[in-house]
Amino acid sequence: MTPDAKQLSALSRIFSSSVFREMARKGRSPLFARLIVDAGLSLKPSSKCTVASAFDAAFASLRRAGGRDEYVYRAALTHNILLGTHSLNTASLLTEFRAGACKADLAILNGTGTVYEIKSERDSLSRLANQIENYRKVFAKVYVIAGEAHVDDVIESTPNDVGVMSLVRWDRIRTVREAADRPDLVCPITIFESLRVAEAKTILRNLGVSIPDVPNTMLWSALRDLFANLAPSDAHEQMVKTLRMTRNLSTLSSLIAQLPKSLQPAALSIQVRRVDHERLVEAVRTPLHEALTWA
């Protein structure tokens, strides 16, 4: 049965940062308990049915064609590319990463920097041209991953060097058009504006550029001026190398292994304190009949 609007909203919110952080901080989530009821899932609470089971059931319902939201696409990219083709030891994942005037849905840094713009069945394409223009200033490879109904429009409205992917049945990704790897087209200044000051300093040092000895109030502008003189390919290469270290997620490997597959993408994109990991794991192991009393 296709979920109605209220149920669809509840299914999406089950995987929100609010639920995830509440479980991590408190070991329970009244919001989760309410949303499970609102989602109308046909779960039979028993000693074997846990919060983890409920997350997986919610995700299975959410990922059916027609109801898929951004989280379903993010999960497909996470499992098929980050954890499938690469690993947390060899690649870094960025979510909501600033790129010019936009924030990138998801980017993976391995040998190069690849950004993925998600256009689910629920999204419009009205902002796509502007998003691609901004992403190309930071990342060498740009992909749009879209619902099948959007694919033809995405192909027609984007440059030939922008890759196009489609999320087909369940979580299988089909590459419709490969993205070109163009680090020569990035903008070093835009890259700088996406970084932390410490990361910018590391990049400059790696390229043999001296860090200016100026007051902190003048440092940002001075560093920006230095980035303006970098070759695009050099700036991009060093950005990838630096962010793979500073934004490394390998410390989350143990947590990921203890969470249901449906919740792993959330764990990679929603920051919680390391001391809260054990509390989160215990929360997802809670019998569902007990969790329903959290509300």
C-alpha positions as CSV (number, residue, x, y, z in Angstrom):
1,M,0.0,0.0,0.0
2,T,1.4,3.4,-0.9
3,P,1.9,5.7,2.1
4,D,-0.3,8.8,2.3
5,A,1.3,12.3,2.7
6,K,1.3,12.1,6.5
7,Q,2.9,8.6,6.5
8,L,5.5,9.7,3.9
9,S,6.5,12.7,6.0
10,A,6.8,10.5,9.1
11,L,8.9,7.9,7.3
12,S,11.3,10.7,6.1
13,R,11.6,12.2,9.6
14,I,12.5,8.8,11.2
15,F,15.9,9.3,9.6
16,S,16.3,12.9,10.6
17,S,19.1,14.4,12.6
18,S,16.6,15.1,15.4
19,V,15.9,11.4,16.0
20,F,19.5,10.4,15.5
21,R,20.9,12.9,17.9
22,E,18.1,12.3,20.5
23,M,19.0,8.6,20.6
24,A,22.7,9.4,20.9
25,R,22.2,11.9,23.7
26,K,19.5,10.2,25.7
27,G,19.6,6.5,24.6
28,R,15.9,6.9,23.7
29,S,13.8,9.1,21.3
30,P,10.2,10.0,22.1
31,L,10.1,11.5,18.6
32,F,11.1,8.2,17.0
33,A,8.3,6.5,18.9
34,R,5.7,9.0,17.7
35,L,6.9,8.8,14.1
36,I,6.8,5.0,14.0
37,V,3.1,5.2,14.9
38,D,2.4,8.0,12.4
39,A,4.2,6.1,9.6
40,G,1.6,3.3,9.9
41,L,4.1,0.5,9.5
42,S,2.7,-3.0,10.0
43,L,5.1,-4.1,12.7
44,K,4.3,-6.7,15.3
45,P,6.2,-5.8,18.5
46,S,7.9,-8.9,19.8
47,S,11.0,-9.8,21.6
48,K,12.8,-10.2,18.3
49,C,11.5,-6.9,16.8
50,T,13.9,-4.1,17.8
51,V,14.3,-0.4,17.0
52,A,16.9,-1.5,14.3
53,S,14.1,-3.6,12.7
54,A,11.8,-0.6,12.7
55,F,14.4,1.5,11.0
56,D,14.9,-1.1,8.3
57,A,11.1,-1.5,7.8
58,A,10.7,2.3,7.5
59,F,13.5,2.4,5.0
60,A,12.1,-0.4,2.9
61,S,8.8,1.5,2.7
62,L,10.5,4.8,2.0
63,R,12.6,3.5,-0.9
64,R,9.7,2.3,-2.9
65,A,9.5,4.2,-6.2
66,G,7.4,7.3,-5.9
67,G,8.0,7.9,-2.3
68,R,11.8,8.1,-2.3
69,D,13.3,11.2,-0.7
70,E,16.9,12.5,-0.5
71,Y,17.9,10.1,2.2
72,V,17.1,7.1,0.0
73,Y,19.4,8.5,-2.7
74,R,22.1,9.4,-0.1
75,A,21.9,5.8,1.2
76,A,22.3,4.3,-2.3
77,L,25.4,6.5,-2.9
78,T,26.8,5.6,0.5
79,H,26.4,1.9,0.1
80,N,27.2,1.5,-3.6
81,I,30.1,3.9,-3.9
82,L,31.6,5.0,-0.6
83,L,31.3,1.6,1.2
84,G,31.0,-0.5,-2.0
85,T,33.7,0.8,-4.4
86,H,35.8,2.5,-1.8
87,S,36.0,2.3,2.0
88,L,36.1,4.6,5.0
89,N,39.9,4.1,5.1
90,T,40.5,5.2,1.5
91,A,37.8,7.8,0.9
92,S,36.1,10.7,2.7
93,L,32.5,11.7,2.5
94,L,31.3,15.3,2.7
95,T,27.6,16.2,3.1
96,E,26.1,19.7,2.9
97,F,29.6,21.0,1.9
98,R,29.8,24.6,0.9
99,A,30.6,25.1,-2.8
100,G,30.3,28.7,-3.8
101,A,26.7,29.9,-3.3
102,C,25.4,26.4,-2.8
103,K,25.8,23.4,-0.5
104,A,26.6,20.1,-2.1
105,D,24.3,17.2,-1.2
106,L,27.2,14.7,-1.1
107,A,30.8,14.5,-2.2
108,I,33.3,11.7,-2.2
109,L,37.0,12.3,-2.1
110,N,39.2,9.5,-3.3
111,G,41.7,9.9,-6.1
112,T,39.7,13.0,-7.2
113,G,36.8,15.1,-5.9
114,T,33.4,14.0,-7.0
115,V,30.1,15.7,-6.1
116,Y,26.6,14.3,-6.4
117,E,23.6,16.4,-6.7
118,I,20.4,14.6,-5.7
119,K,17.2,15.2,-7.6
120,S,14.6,12.8,-6.2
121,E,11.1,12.3,-7.4
122,R,10.0,15.0,-4.9
123,D,12.5,17.6,-6.2
124,S,12.3,20.2,-9.0
125,L,15.1,21.0,-11.4
126,S,14.7,24.7,-11.2
127,R,18.0,25.3,-9.3
128,L,20.0,22.7,-11.1
129,A,21.9,24.9,-13.5
130,N,23.1,27.3,-10.7
131,Q,24.1,24.3,-8.5
132,I,26.2,22.7,-11.2
133,E,27.9,26.1,-12.0
134,N,28.9,26.4,-8.3
135,Y,29.9,22.7,-7.9
136,R,32.3,22.9,-10.8
137,K,34.3,25.6,-9.1
138,V,35.2,23.1,-6.3
139,F,35.0,19.6,-7.6
140,A,36.6,18.0,-10.7
141,K,33.7,15.6,-11.3
142,V,30.0,16.5,-11.1
143,Y,27.2,14.0,-11.2
144,V,23.4,14.5,-11.0
145,I,21.6,11.4,-9.6
146,A,17.9,11.6,-10.4
147,G,14.7,9.8,-10.3
148,E,13.9,8.1,-13.6
149,A,11.2,10.7,-14.5
150,H,13.9,13.4,-14.3
151,V,16.7,11.7,-16.3
152,D,15.8,13.0,-19.8
153,D,15.4,16.6,-18.6
154,V,18.7,16.4,-16.7
155,I,20.5,15.1,-19.8
156,E,19.1,17.9,-22.0
157,S,19.7,20.7,-19.5
158,T,23.3,19.9,-18.4
159,P,26.6,20.1,-20.2
160,N,28.0,16.9,-21.7
161,D,30.8,16.7,-19.2
162,V,28.4,16.5,-16.2
163,G,27.6,12.9,-15.3
164,V,24.0,11.6,-15.0
165,M,22.9,8.7,-12.8
166,S,19.5,7.2,-12.2
167,L,18.3,5.4,-9.1
168,V,16.4,2.4,-10.5
169,R,14.7,-0.4,-8.6
170,W,15.5,-0.5,-4.9
171,D,19.0,0.9,-4.5
172,R,20.7,0.1,-7.7
173,I,22.4,3.0,-9.4
174,R,22.6,3.2,-13.2
175,T,25.1,5.5,-14.8
176,V,23.5,7.1,-17.8
177,R,26.4,9.4,-18.7
178,E,29.9,9.4,-17.2
179,A,31.3,12.6,-15.8
180,A,34.5,14.1,-17.1
181,D,37.3,14.6,-14.6
182,R,38.1,18.3,-15.0
183,P,40.3,19.6,-12.1
184,D,41.5,22.3,-14.5
185,L,38.1,24.0,-14.4
186,V,37.9,24.6,-10.6
187,C,38.3,28.0,-9.0
188,P,41.0,28.1,-6.3
189,I,39.4,31.1,-4.6
190,T,36.0,29.2,-4.3
191,I,37.9,26.2,-3.0
192,F,39.5,28.4,-0.3
193,E,36.2,29.8,0.7
194,S,35.0,26.2,1.4
195,L,37.8,25.3,3.7
196,R,38.8,25.8,7.3
197,V,41.7,28.1,7.8
198,A,43.9,25.3,9.1
199,E,43.1,23.3,5.9
200,A,43.9,26.2,3.7
201,K,47.3,26.6,5.4
202,T,48.1,22.9,4.9
203,I,47.4,23.2,1.2
204,L,49.6,26.2,0.8
205,R,52.5,24.6,2.7
206,N,52.1,21.4,0.6
207,L,52.5,23.6,-2.5
208,G,55.6,25.3,-1.1
209,V,53.8,28.6,-0.4
210,S,54.8,30.5,2.8
211,I,52.1,31.4,5.2
212,P,52.1,35.2,5.8
213,D,52.9,36.5,9.2
214,V,50.0,38.9,9.7
215,P,47.4,39.6,12.4
216,N,44.5,37.2,12.6
217,T,42.2,39.9,11.5
218,M,44.1,40.0,8.2
219,L,44.9,36.3,7.8
220,W,41.8,35.2,5.9
221,S,42.2,37.9,3.2
222,A,45.9,37.1,2.9
223,L,45.3,33.4,2.4
224,R,42.6,34.1,-0.1
225,D,45.0,36.2,-2.1
226,L,47.5,33.4,-2.1
227,F,44.9,30.9,-3.3
228,A,44.1,33.2,-6.2
229,N,47.6,32.6,-7.6
230,L,47.3,28.8,-7.5
231,A,46.9,26.6,-10.6
232,P,43.4,25.1,-10.5
233,S,44.6,21.5,-10.8
234,D,47.1,22.0,-8.0
235,A,44.5,23.5,-5.7
236,H,42.1,20.7,-6.4
237,E,44.6,17.9,-5.9
238,Q,45.8,19.3,-2.6
239,M,42.2,20.0,-1.4
240,V,41.4,16.3,-2.0
241,K,44.5,15.1,-0.2
242,T,44.0,17.5,2.7
243,L,40.2,16.9,3.2
244,R,40.8,13.1,3.1
245,M,42.8,13.6,6.3
246,T,40.9,16.3,8.0
247,R,37.4,15.0,7.2
248,N,38.3,11.3,7.6
249,L,35.5,9.1,8.8
250,S,37.4,5.9,9.5
251,T,36.9,6.4,13.3
252,L,33.2,5.6,12.6
253,S,33.9,2.1,11.3
254,S,33.1,0.4,14.6
255,L,29.8,2.4,15.1
256,I,28.8,1.7,11.5
257,A,29.3,-2.0,11.9
258,Q,26.8,-2.0,14.9
259,L,24.0,-0.1,13.2
260,P,21.3,-1.4,10.9
261,K,22.2,-0.8,7.2
262,S,19.3,1.7,6.9
263,L,20.8,3.9,9.5
264,Q,24.5,3.9,8.4
265,P,24.2,6.8,6.0
266,A,22.8,9.0,8.8
267,A,25.8,8.0,11.0
268,L,28.2,9.2,8.4
269,S,26.6,12.6,7.9
270,I,25.2,13.5,11.4
271,Q,27.8,14.4,13.9
272,V,27.5,13.0,17.4
273,R,30.0,12.8,20.2
274,R,32.2,9.7,20.4
275,V,31.1,9.2,24.0
276,D,27.5,8.9,22.8
277,H,28.2,6.0,20.4
278,E,27.5,3.2,22.9
279,R,24.3,4.9,24.0
280,L,23.2,5.1,20.3
281,V,24.0,1.4,19.7
282,E,22.0,0.4,22.8
283,A,19.1,2.5,21.7
284,V,18.8,0.7,18.3
285,R,19.0,-2.7,20.1
286,T,16.0,-1.8,22.3
287,P,12.9,-4.1,21.8
288,L,10.4,-2.1,19.8
289,H,7.6,-2.7,22.3
290,E,9.7,-1.0,24.9
291,A,10.7,1.8,22.5
292,L,7.1,2.6,21.8
293,T,6.7,3.6,25.5
294,W,9.3,6.4,24.9
295,A,6.6,8.6,23.6
